[in-house]
Amino acid sequence: MNRPTVRLTMAQALVRYLCNQFTEIDGERVPLFAGVFAIFGHGNVTCLSEALEAVQDTLPTWRGQNEQSMALAAIGYAKAMRRRQLMVATSSIGPGATNMLTAAGLAHANRLPVLLLAGDAFANRRPDPVMQQVEHFGNPTITVNDAFRAVSRYWDRIALPEQIIGSLPQAVATMLDPADCGPAFLALCQDAQEVAFDYPDAFFEPTVWTIPRPRPDRARLAEAVALLKSAKRPLIVSGGGVRYSLAEQTVAQFALDRGIPIVETIAGKGAVAHDHPAHAGPIGIIGSTSANALAAEADVVLAIGTRLMDFTTGSWTVFDHDARIIGINAARWDAGKHRSLPVVGDARETVAELDAALSDWKADGDWTARARTLMAEWDRIVDDHQKPTNAPVPTYAQVVAAVQRGAKPDDPIITAAGGLPGELVKGWRVKSPGTFDCEFGFSCMGYEIAAGWGYAMARPGTTPIVMVGDGTYLMMNSDIYSSVLAGHKFILIVCDNGGYGVINRLQNAKGTPGFNNLLRDCKVVEPFPVDFVRHAEAMGALARRCESVADLEDAMAWAQGTDRTTVISIETDAFAWVPGDADWDVGVPQVSERASVREAHEKQTEIRAKQRVGV
């Protein structure tokens, strides 16, 4: 029996398939792929661009300025949409492709979906070596795209046109699987892109994808119920998976009803508003004294949707060695870490079933009261560091407070690297759930501005606020221009502390004097500040430089009313920080001529003696 077919090139078929994938958001059917970020070149301009041009009204293509940043913008979009609507990023072969490696690493570390399409060498090899082809003498099948194997959840090379029939559905399923979620990468051989093939019509039938919600194993859930009922001092560690499961309200109500304090990871911050009665602050190295004190005393830790990275666990020093961990996670790998009782399942459904099975059990009221007391103390500490002083240069904490006063409740705040993650995780008081994004799984300098563009696309009606240091701005700023071109506004705050301030802090703390971090300590003719205002204005943005916190408050009010991306620059103290009390394990030289380094190594040895032993 002959099945109906349509003759298309591989590139045309790929694009048609993407246009026929859908998802449901708040009960409305919307395209699964909201658009494409593209820089066309050798390897994707002749075939893939031809296919995309024909559907630009259905699947819009946005021109990036840098392959890395456009892929980061795609990731920011997916994060803003809580992994329910995706973007595509496409590049040429060679350097265009490898520029996306950093973005793929970020997506992989953070369990975030993005479809990466890169041009590749010729499958038939007749014209080899082509421009930008890196040859491996012992293995001619290898190209630079093989580098993506290490940073992709799904990887494939399309050498024949019919291969996309099996590959594309697998790529989409991977990106939407809560356990395997991450970047999908397809290397598109140039000659395969042009080949026409008779594709079955069924391949292009509209498909509505839903996010699976796996239920927990009943026996494991029963074990978790028994363990939690034995707890005297239970604690919830709420991770990013709570947000991606849409479990915020479920977890928040569960914590309130059961009297269990909620502390948040960096990725999980913002699942509840700051003033939620069960909220006890952020945990870990850039966390709060309240959360870390509770973690040290907790006997049962309910870790929900977290991969328990070192900044959450204080390199495994924040939890009592005898504390039991219940790992609720869609990913088996994350659920069973550090001798946890693994309860593999969707966060929302698992917590709901756990709640139902607990009957009338509730944590001791004294423990709940202690959490509230500790949280109040932490709020006072933050207040003390954010209040105005007569110092000539404002601190990060003071800048964060001023920006927050100018932010609307639904405005997302975005940061990723440098000193701002610590200051924002500690000091930003979330007004509305889902408005905080500190990318720290990869701590990728350059994510912030690109993500601001992605968030502006994903959340019309809000004004994303991006906070960066001068180092991050200089590393990747071209999407200021992209956002102005595209008409997607965000507000960018540049805290200029004269270099890489927070890594200088770590360097100093481990015994080495300032070296090659702050500009004044670098091998330069003469350090001088960058005029960020003029630079931003040259890219079409509006911009203003502030001399004080009062200036910053005025500038925030002005920026909220502008019609395009707006940049605000302010000099910030490189040596004043909100304190933290969790340990971090880093390598410190065992031998050194500097007494300060030797002393730092001894202190590091003491930290390691406190680490909880994992298996």
Beta strands, then each sheet from edge to edge (+ up, - down):
strand 1: 5-9
strand 2: 21-25
strand 3: 28-31
strand 4: 33-38
strand 5: 61-63
strand 6: 86-91
strand 7: 114-120
strand 8: 154-158
strand 9: 183-189
strand 10: 196-200
strand 11: 207-209
strand 12: 234-238
strand 13: 262-264
strand 14: 279-282
strand 15: 300-304
strand 16: 324-329
strand 17: 341-344
strand 18: 413-415
strand 19: 436-438
strand 20: 465-469
strand 21: 491-496
strand 22: 542-546
strand 23: 566-571
sheet 1: 1+ 10-
sheet 2: 3+ 2- 11-
sheet 3: 5+ 4+ 6+ 7+ 9+ 8+
sheet 4: 14+ 13+ 12+ 15+ 16+ 17+
sheet 5: 19+ 18+ 20+ 21+ 23+ 22+
end
